[in-house]
Amino acid sequence: MKKGFTLIELLVVVAIIGILATFVISSLSKARKKAKAANFAAQLQQVEKALVYTYFDENRSEWWTEAEINAPGNNPTIEYIISIPEGQPMGSFSNWFKNSPSNYFTEGQYQFDNDGDTSTSCGGPGPVYRGVNLFLQSVPRDDVEAVDLLIDKEDDRECGKIRYTYKPNNTAELTYVISLDQY
């Protein structure tokens, strides 16, 4: 008598393989989300470092205003700041990137803001941070929440370096707070 697999045994093996594949795909999806959040956080931190190093490079005592850098309108984009020639206020900003910063920032997504803003530490009394902000419009909600957990280690959207408000279409407007008080 020839031995072989029964139909039920084959179906059980196929079901087990399907369950294992589901776990692998789920793990890959989570890893991809974490990698995307890490890349997003790295971009924000790279801009922050470039701004702070430029600040110290120019021996500043105050952050630049939009008027000082001749920005068209309010909240100039990082692309505009990259285009500022050497010798002008913020002219050395692009020198602080290993690769050309124009490879990182496109479509006006990152916007610089300094209107003399101050913000208190979260939870009431505490230090007042004097700095500038990076604004990002229409960021996918999941990306903002993931980078908030990565940078601030909490999910309070009105507290920490990452602050955001939810917008329609499952997006958020993000503010990344940059302050010299941290350096």
ABEGO torsion letter per residue (X at the ends): XBBBBBAAAAAAAAAAAAAAAAAAAAAAAAAAAAAAAAAAAAAAAAAAAAAAAAAAAAGBABBBBAAAAGBBEBGBBAAAAAABBBGBBGAAAAAABABBAAAABBGGABBBBBAGBBBBBBGEBEBBBBBBBBBBBGBBAAAAAAAAAAAAGBABAABEABBBBBBBGGBBBBBBBBBAAAX
